[in-house]
Amino acid sequence: MSNQADPTLKSLSKQGYHLFGHAAVKPCLWLNRSLRGGDQCYKHHFYGISSHRCVQMTPTLHCNHLCLHCWRPVDEEISLPDEWLEPDELLDGILREQMKLISGYGGSPVVDMARLEEARHPAQVAISLMGEPTFYPHLDRLIQEINRRGMTSFLVSNGSHPDVLARVRPTQLYVSLNAIDRDHHRRVSNPREDTWDRILESLSLISDHPSRTVVRLTLARNHNIEDHEGFAKLLETARPDFVEVKAYMHLGRSRDRLERESMPNHGEIMEFSRKLATHLGYEMVADVPLSRVALLSRSSVEPLIIRS
């Protein structure tokens, strides 16, 4: 396995990432809020996922895109390892790190102790922390192991490896879509290589994928929020079960690439979502103003899949 003690990885550790080999886990803002008895993230409002029982992780920190809106510290490319952990060892390590990162909450007087006890029994693994998880060669087996242990699994991919997406079976499969054509993709997603044709292939294959499917649009002013018809044309091919329309948030490293004015307000997200829903014949089933996100459904299927 490659040496993980380089400056970028040391910086990640200082930022709260718990590294395990080539994998990582990190508590999110919503886990912190939930453990203190506060509100939970939009995945709770849309799908019933309890933020304090959700493990946000990645099997690899390597990514082949440098999206304008990405707030993760991905500007310096992290290379792939020489050797890969087996899925059971990787998951064991990630869950141990998750227990370490929540262990400090026990001494706080503002923590909801009932939720803290629930957090010790994770129910959901979100493979979405940073990096592109489809570079992990055992991703299908990792998801099988997550599901075997009684947890749900959400996989978020940029769609650049359709061959991997074709064989994985997460509870819910996300493809992030940020552009309407190759040139737009080059400017917004800033790929390290041309991945557009593979993204189109991924959109095509999710139309009959056995997992529940979501296409997530992250929208920024003056970059990709202006053409709902262009996105609708691509989504007509994909026909995902759900579409999440999410505002770019001016956070982290993205502040070096985009202005604060690039961040749409919730009204703009709702306007875009209504136009998109009308064009696709989808129904707008939910929205969370705090997160500036809306959920569209292809049919009357209930979006809630779990009450963790």
SEZAPA-185288 format. One record per residue (C-alpha): residue number from 1; z, x, y. Coordinates in steps of 0.02 Angstrom, whole numbers, plus 50000, padded with zeros to 5 digits. Each point is the difference from the previous one (the first is absolute). Last residue first. Layout:
SEZAPA-185288
+-----+-------+-------+-------+
| seq |     z |     x |     y |
+-----+-------+-------+-------+
| NUM |     Z |     X |     Y |
...
+-----+-------+-------+-------+
***
This chain:
SEZAPA-185288
+-----+-------+-------+-------+
| seq |     z |     x |     y |
+-----+-------+-------+-------+
| 308 | 50543 | 48351 | 50217 |
| 307 | 49917 | 49830 | 50016 |
| 306 | 49826 | 50041 | 49941 |
| 305 | 49820 | 49943 | 50016 |
| 304 | 49998 | 49905 | 50164 |
| 303 | 49821 | 49982 | 50058 |
| 302 | 49981 | 49824 | 49926 |
| 301 | 49818 | 49978 | 49951 |
| 300 | 49917 | 49866 | 50109 |
| 299 | 49842 | 50101 | 50010 |
| 298 | 49931 | 50158 | 50080 |
| 297 | 50162 | 50030 | 50095 |
| 296 | 50021 | 50077 | 50173 |
| 295 | 50159 | 50089 | 50054 |
| 294 | 50038 | 50050 | 50179 |
| 293 | 50083 | 50155 | 50072 |
| 292 | 50075 | 50050 | 50167 |
| 291 | 50157 | 50068 | 49917 |
| 290 | 50117 | 49903 | 50114 |
| 289 | 49878 | 49853 | 50003 |
| 288 | 50004 | 49973 | 49811 |
| 287 | 49857 | 49889 | 49941 |
| 286 | 49969 | 49880 | 49857 |
| 285 | 49871 | 49893 | 49908 |
| 284 | 49838 | 50023 | 50097 |
| 283 | 49876 | 49915 | 49883 |
| 282 | 49837 | 50080 | 49948 |
| 281 | 49825 | 49930 | 50026 |
| 280 | 49936 | 50173 | 50038 |
| 279 | 49935 | 49969 | 50176 |
| 278 | 50143 | 49883 | 50044 |
| 277 | 50130 | 50120 | 49932 |
| 276 | 49923 | 50145 | 50098 |
| 275 | 50000 | 49903 | 50162 |
| 274 | 50180 | 49944 | 49973 |
| 273 | 50053 | 50177 | 49954 |
| 272 | 49921 | 50076 | 50156 |
| 271 | 50091 | 49875 | 50110 |
| 270 | 50163 | 50028 | 49907 |
| 269 | 49987 | 50188 | 50017 |
| 268 | 49961 | 49983 | 50185 |
| 267 | 50153 | 49888 | 50024 |
| 266 | 50106 | 50124 | 49906 |
| 265 | 49964 | 50137 | 50126 |
| 264 | 49871 | 50134 | 49964 |
| 263 | 50050 | 50185 | 50010 |
| 262 | 49861 | 50106 | 50076 |
| 261 | 50090 | 49990 | 50168 |
| 260 | 50129 | 50122 | 49930 |
| 259 | 49860 | 50128 | 49995 |
| 258 | 49931 | 50069 | 49837 |
| 257 | 49986 | 50173 | 49921 |
| 256 | 50162 | 50090 | 50042 |
| 255 | 50097 | 49836 | 49993 |
| 254 | 49938 | 49981 | 49821 |
| 253 | 50121 | 50139 | 49953 |
| 252 | 50149 | 49885 | 50005 |
| 251 | 49983 | 49824 | 50068 |
| 250 | 49884 | 49892 | 50105 |
| 249 | 49982 | 49857 | 49876 |
| 248 | 49825 | 49945 | 49947 |
| 247 | 50003 | 49814 | 49974 |
| 246 | 49987 | 49927 | 49826 |
| 245 | 49883 | 49871 | 49923 |
| 244 | 50048 | 49979 | 49817 |
| 243 | 49865 | 49920 | 49895 |
| 242 | 50043 | 49913 | 49838 |
| 241 | 49924 | 49957 | 49831 |
| 240 | 49861 | 50123 | 50035 |
| 239 | 49819 | 49939 | 50013 |
| 238 | 49932 | 50179 | 50004 |
| 237 | 49820 | 49958 | 50043 |
| 236 | 50045 | 49869 | 50130 |
| 235 | 50127 | 50124 | 50065 |
| 234 | 49862 | 50120 | 50051 |
| 233 | 49909 | 49866 | 50100 |
| 232 | 50164 | 49940 | 50075 |
| 231 | 50039 | 50174 | 50065 |
| 230 | 49836 | 50003 | 50097 |
| 229 | 50028 | 49822 | 50061 |
| 228 | 50174 | 50046 | 50064 |
| 227 | 49923 | 50130 | 50115 |
| 226 | 50111 | 50048 | 50148 |
| 225 | 50159 | 50054 | 49913 |
| 224 | 49928 | 50165 | 49939 |
| 223 | 50016 | 50138 | 50130 |
| 222 | 50019 | 49932 | 50177 |
| 221 | 50166 | 49920 | 49955 |
| 220 | 50071 | 50049 | 49831 |
| 219 | 49999 | 49902 | 49837 |
| 218 | 50072 | 50041 | 49829 |
| 217 | 49909 | 49890 | 49874 |
| 216 | 50081 | 49981 | 49830 |
| 215 | 49897 | 49936 | 49854 |
| 214 | 50112 | 49921 | 49869 |
| 213 | 49977 | 49973 | 49814 |
| 212 | 50104 | 49923 | 49862 |
| 211 | 49962 | 50103 | 49846 |
| 210 | 49863 | 49955 | 49875 |
| 209 | 49862 | 50065 | 50117 |
| 208 | 49857 | 49877 | 50021 |
| 207 | 49959 | 50020 | 50185 |
| 206 | 50093 | 50166 | 49997 |
| 205 | 49845 | 50087 | 49932 |
| 204 | 49891 | 49970 | 50153 |
| 203 | 50126 | 50064 | 50125 |
| 202 | 50023 | 50157 | 49895 |
| 201 | 49812 | 50030 | 49995 |
| 200 | 49992 | 49982 | 50190 |
| 199 | 50139 | 50128 | 50013 |
| 198 | 49903 | 50117 | 49886 |
| 197 | 49847 | 49987 | 50113 |
| 196 | 50108 | 50040 | 50152 |
| 195 | 50087 | 50155 | 49931 |
| 194 | 49909 | 50137 | 50098 |
| 193 | 50118 | 50149 | 49999 |
| 192 | 50158 | 50044 | 50100 |
| 191 | 49998 | 49820 | 50057 |
| 190 | 50033 | 49962 | 50185 |
| 189 | 50056 | 49820 | 49969 |
| 188 | 49949 | 49933 | 50171 |
| 187 | 49850 | 50107 | 50046 |
| 186 | 49924 | 50029 | 49828 |
| 185 | 50037 | 49820 | 49951 |
| 184 | 49907 | 49936 | 50153 |
| 183 | 49851 | 50106 | 49952 |
| 182 | 50006 | 49939 | 49819 |
| 181 | 50021 | 49816 | 50040 |
| 180 | 50131 | 49865 | 50038 |
| 179 | 50155 | 50108 | 50016 |
| 178 | 50187 | 50000 | 49962 |
| 177 | 50013 | 49931 | 49824 |
| 176 | 50156 | 50036 | 49899 |
| 175 | 49983 | 49945 | 49819 |
| 174 | 50158 | 49922 | 49929 |
| 173 | 50035 | 49962 | 49817 |
| 172 | 50145 | 49887 | 49953 |
| 171 | 50097 | 49996 | 49838 |
| 170 | 49917 | 50163 | 49958 |
| 169 | 49869 | 50012 | 49862 |
| 168 | 49902 | 50162 | 50019 |
| 167 | 49831 | 50025 | 49913 |
| 166 | 49873 | 49947 | 50131 |
| 165 | 50103 | 50072 | 50141 |
| 164 | 49981 | 50173 | 49923 |
| 163 | 49810 | 49989 | 49989 |
| 162 | 49997 | 49929 | 50176 |
| 161 | 50070 | 50163 | 50072 |
| 160 | 49976 | 49993 | 50190 |
| 159 | 50078 | 49828 | 50017 |
| 158 | 50128 | 50047 | 50132 |
| 157 | 50135 | 49953 | 49877 |
| 156 | 50162 | 49900 | 50003 |
| 155 | 50079 | 49962 | 49830 |
| 154 | 50138 | 49869 | 49991 |
| 153 | 50106 | 50002 | 49842 |
| 152 | 50126 | 49877 | 49932 |
| 151 | 50149 | 50065 | 49904 |
| 150 | 50053 | 49957 | 49823 |
| 149 | 50005 | 50177 | 49930 |
| 148 | 49834 | 49972 | 49910 |
| 147 | 49921 | 49955 | 50168 |
| 146 | 50046 | 50168 | 50075 |
| 145 | 49944 | 50089 | 49841 |
| 144 | 49832 | 49911 | 50000 |
| 143 | 49979 | 50046 | 50183 |
| 142 | 50032 | 50183 | 49957 |
| 141 | 49877 | 49987 | 49855 |
| 140 | 49861 | 49940 | 50114 |
| 139 | 50043 | 50135 | 50128 |
| 138 | 49988 | 50142 | 49874 |
| 137 | 49868 | 50102 | 50094 |
| 136 | 50090 | 49991 | 50168 |
| 135 | 49857 | 50006 | 50125 |
| 134 | 50006 | 49809 | 50003 |
| 133 | 50162 | 50011 | 50099 |
| 132 | 49916 | 50046 | 50166 |
| 131 | 50131 | 50083 | 50111 |
| 130 | 50144 | 49908 | 50079 |
| 129 | 50133 | 49875 | 49946 |
| 128 | 49895 | 49868 | 49915 |
| 127 | 50044 | 49984 | 49817 |
| 126 | 50122 | 49859 | 50035 |
| 125 | 50120 | 49987 | 49854 |
| 124 | 50097 | 49837 | 49983 |
| 123 | 50160 | 49942 | 49915 |
| 122 | 50119 | 50142 | 50036 |
| 121 | 50176 | 49983 | 49928 |
| 120 | 50114 | 50103 | 50113 |
| 119 | 49928 | 49900 | 50144 |
| 118 | 50085 | 49844 | 49931 |
| 117 | 50169 | 50086 | 50021 |
| 116 | 49953 | 50045 | 50178 |
| 115 | 49947 | 49821 | 50030 |
| 114 | 50171 | 49937 | 49949 |
| 113 | 50083 | 50135 | 50105 |
| 112 | 49912 | 49946 | 50159 |
| 111 | 50019 | 50161 | 50100 |
| 110 | 50083 | 49996 | 50171 |
| 109 | 50162 | 50088 | 49947 |
| 108 | 49902 | 50151 | 49936 |
| 107 | 50072 | 50099 | 49855 |
| 106 | 49884 | 49931 | 49867 |
| 105 | 49842 | 50037 | 50100 |
| 104 | 50000 | 50184 | 49951 |
| 103 | 49945 | 49964 | 49822 |
| 102 | 49837 | 49918 | 50056 |
| 101 | 49902 | 50164 | 50008 |
| 100 | 50075 | 50067 | 49841 |
|  99 | 49958 | 49842 | 49901 |
|  98 | 49820 | 50012 | 50059 |
|  97 | 49995 | 50182 | 49949 |
|  96 | 50053 | 49952 | 49824 |
|  95 | 49866 | 49864 | 49998 |
|  94 | 49867 | 50127 | 50050 |
|  93 | 50054 | 50122 | 49866 |
|  92 | 49999 | 49871 | 49861 |
|  91 | 49829 | 49939 | 50060 |
|  90 | 49926 | 50174 | 49995 |
|  89 | 50074 | 50040 | 49829 |
|  88 | 49933 | 49836 | 49929 |
|  87 | 49829 | 50026 | 50081 |
|  86 | 49973 | 50181 | 49939 |
|  85 | 50006 | 50126 | 50140 |
|  84 | 49837 | 50081 | 50052 |
|  83 | 49956 | 50185 | 50003 |
|  82 | 49906 | 50107 | 50127 |
|  81 | 50052 | 49883 | 50140 |
|  80 | 49878 | 49920 | 50125 |
|  79 | 49999 | 50074 | 50173 |
|  78 | 50088 | 49928 | 50151 |
|  77 | 49882 | 49986 | 50149 |
|  76 | 50083 | 50026 | 50169 |
|  75 | 49973 | 49845 | 50106 |
|  74 | 50091 | 49890 | 49874 |
|  73 | 50168 | 49972 | 50086 |
|  72 | 49995 | 49810 | 49978 |
|  71 | 49955 | 49891 | 50149 |
|  70 | 49826 | 49960 | 49938 |
|  69 | 49901 | 49907 | 50134 |
|  68 | 49862 | 50128 | 50023 |
|  67 | 49978 | 50017 | 49813 |
|  66 | 50002 | 50175 | 49926 |
|  65 | 49921 | 49968 | 49831 |
|  64 | 49995 | 50102 | 49838 |
|  63 | 50188 | 49992 | 49972 |
|  62 | 50120 | 50113 | 49903 |
|  61 | 50183 | 49949 | 49997 |
|  60 | 49993 | 49951 | 49817 |
|  59 | 50096 | 49879 | 49888 |
|  58 | 50051 | 49897 | 50152 |
|  57 | 50157 | 49901 | 50032 |
|  56 | 50080 | 49849 | 50084 |
|  55 | 50131 | 49931 | 49881 |
|  54 | 50039 | 49818 | 50040 |
|  53 | 50170 | 49924 | 49961 |
|  52 | 50062 | 50010 | 50181 |
|  51 | 49838 | 49925 | 50063 |
|  50 | 50013 | 49848 | 49888 |
|  49 | 49823 | 49949 | 49952 |
|  48 | 49972 | 49812 | 50016 |
|  47 | 49811 | 50011 | 50022 |
|  46 | 49958 | 49956 | 50180 |
|  45 | 50170 | 50000 | 50086 |
|  44 | 50065 | 50143 | 49894 |
|  43 | 49840 | 50099 | 50018 |
|  42 | 50019 | 49970 | 50187 |
|  41 | 50150 | 50114 | 50005 |
|  40 | 50180 | 49944 | 49994 |
|  39 | 50121 | 49935 | 50131 |
|  38 | 50177 | 50062 | 50014 |
|  37 | 50150 | 50011 | 49883 |
|  36 | 50026 | 50185 | 50028 |
|  35 | 49915 | 50041 | 49837 |
|  34 | 49851 | 49898 | 50061 |
|  33 | 49984 | 50099 | 50160 |
|  32 | 50001 | 50167 | 49911 |
|  31 | 49876 | 49940 | 49869 |
|  30 | 49893 | 49933 | 50142 |
|  29 | 49990 | 50167 | 50089 |
|  28 | 49936 | 50082 | 49842 |
|  27 | 50092 | 50107 | 49875 |
|  26 | 49892 | 50144 | 49934 |
|  25 | 49934 | 50051 | 49830 |
|  24 | 49892 | 50149 | 49954 |
|  23 | 49889 | 50069 | 49862 |
|  22 | 49925 | 50173 | 49972 |
|  21 | 50164 | 50064 | 49928 |
|  20 | 50135 | 49882 | 50057 |
|  19 | 50010 | 49991 | 50188 |
|  18 | 50122 | 49889 | 50095 |
|  17 | 49918 | 49965 | 50168 |
|  16 | 50129 | 49983 | 50137 |
|  15 | 49912 | 50085 | 50145 |
|  14 | 50080 | 50168 | 49960 |
|  13 | 49925 | 49991 | 49826 |
|  12 | 49828 | 49966 | 50075 |
|  11 | 50017 | 50154 | 50111 |
|  10 | 50040 | 50107 | 49849 |
|   9 | 49845 | 49929 | 49918 |
|   8 | 49892 | 50049 | 50148 |
|   7 | 50079 | 50173 | 50013 |
|   6 | 49966 | 50047 | 49817 |
|   5 | 50135 | 49991 | 49866 |
|   4 | 49905 | 49886 | 49877 |
|   3 | 49931 | 50141 | 49892 |
|   2 | 49867 | 49928 | 49887 |
|   1 | 50042 | 49935 | 49827 |
+-----+-------+-------+-------+
***
